[in-house]
Amino acid sequence: MKISILTLFPEMFQGPFDFSIIKHAQQKNLVQIAYTNIRDFGIGKHQLVDDTAYGGGVGMVMRVDVLHKAIEHAKDQSVPDKKRRIVLLSAQGKPFDQKTAREYAQLQQLVLICGHYEGVDERVKKYIDEEISIGDFVTTGGELPAMIITDALTRLLPGVLKDEATLHESFSQTGTDLNTVLLEYPQYTKPQVYDEQDVPEILLSGNHKKIAQWRDEQSNIRTLKIRPDLLSKKITD
Ligand SMILES: C[S@@+](CC[C@H](N)C(=O)[O-])C[C@H]1O[C@@H](n2cnc3c(N)ncnc32)[C@H](O)[C@@H]1O
């Protein structure tokens, strides 16, 4: 899969993608992460990418003509349109979640557009498929949101992790009706006792059926306690 990131600051991605799972996924060519510097499509000698807002107000707005050229440049022509998604990162977008990460992991190309300043000219919407938000807060630019989305979907790509690793984790786990989104059960490792806290007896029993039952119960209990909203959400929603 190819993830193409349109940004004014490609250097920001050095570091976060140079470690651990994302680094290995790139080395094994399971994901290709490409950068398009929006500045390369800027206007005139100074390669301007933004301008003041019509109607006035503070802050600069990124130009639609510049962004349109950068989007066209980033499109991999060998990828059919239905296997590509062009996503504008925006605080006003649809909330990103594990289901969206799974959807994106099926694509051949994901184009992520990082806004900056006051945001982007509204008319860019003609050239994108959707707007995505990583939460109800405003970040300085789309770069950190793009990193989060890239990370969340790369670990779902075939061959990146063992299938088991992503099957039973939070937001992917199926409840007893095999269709509910739950939080993962509690995890423990050595030492067996720490500061008067014991590992639950059942996990030491070796009885895998009972352990699976206990974990299922614990997932349900903690989801009900911490995120009851998830219980009304089906994995197919
Ligand atoms: C400072 S923000 C602009 C915020 C905009 N004026 C508003 O009120 O919605 C600059 C850029 O950061 C990115 N951004 C900010 N918050 C985001 C979020 N929650 N999710 C995704 N992208 C975000 C977007 O690309 C946005 O264009």
The ligand as a MOL file (V3000), in Angstrom:
LIG
                    3D

  0  0  0     0  0            999 V3000
M  V30 BEGIN CTAB
M  V30 COUNTS 27 29 0 0 0
M  V30 BEGIN ATOM
M  V30 1 C -4.9900 25.3420 13.0230 0
M  V30 2 S -5.8180 24.1270 12.1000 0 CHG=1
M  V30 3 C -7.1680 25.0110 11.3610 0
M  V30 4 C -8.4110 24.9450 12.1840 0
M  V30 5 C -9.6050 25.6200 11.5220 0
M  V30 6 N -9.4320 27.0500 11.4820 0
M  V30 7 C -10.8750 25.2670 12.2660 0
M  V30 8 O -11.2720 26.0380 13.1460 0
M  V30 9 O -11.4570 24.2050 12.0020 0 CHG=-1
M  V30 10 C -4.7420 23.8360 10.7690 0
M  V30 11 C -4.8360 22.4540 10.1530 0
M  V30 12 O -4.5660 21.4630 11.1320 0
M  V30 13 C -5.2490 20.2620 10.8080 0
M  V30 14 N -6.0610 19.8680 11.9640 0
M  V30 15 C -6.3200 20.6110 13.0550 0
M  V30 16 N -7.0610 19.9250 13.9380 0
M  V30 17 C -7.2800 18.7100 13.4020 0
M  V30 18 C -7.9790 17.5510 13.8230 0
M  V30 19 N -8.6180 17.5030 14.9850 0
M  V30 20 N -7.9940 16.4700 13.0060 0
M  V30 21 C -7.3650 16.4970 11.8100 0
M  V30 22 N -6.6760 17.5720 11.3500 0
M  V30 23 C -6.6340 18.6590 12.1370 0
M  V30 24 C -6.0770 20.5480 9.5660 0
M  V30 25 O -5.3930 20.0490 8.4290 0
M  V30 26 C -6.1680 22.0450 9.5680 0
M  V30 27 O -6.3390 22.5800 8.2680 0
M  V30 END ATOM
M  V30 BEGIN BOND
M  V30 1 1 1 2
M  V30 2 1 2 3
M  V30 3 1 2 10
M  V30 4 1 3 4
M  V30 5 1 4 5
M  V30 6 1 5 6
M  V30 7 1 5 7
M  V30 8 2 7 8
M  V30 9 1 7 9
M  V30 10 1 10 11
M  V30 11 1 11 12
M  V30 12 1 11 26
M  V30 13 1 12 13
M  V30 14 1 13 14
M  V30 15 1 13 24
M  V30 16 1 14 15
M  V30 17 1 14 23
M  V30 18 2 15 16
M  V30 19 1 16 17
M  V30 20 1 17 18
M  V30 21 2 17 23
M  V30 22 1 18 19
M  V30 23 2 18 20
M  V30 24 1 20 21
M  V30 25 2 21 22
M  V30 26 1 22 23
M  V30 27 1 24 25
M  V30 28 1 24 26
M  V30 29 1 26 27
M  V30 END BOND
M  V30 END CTAB
M  END
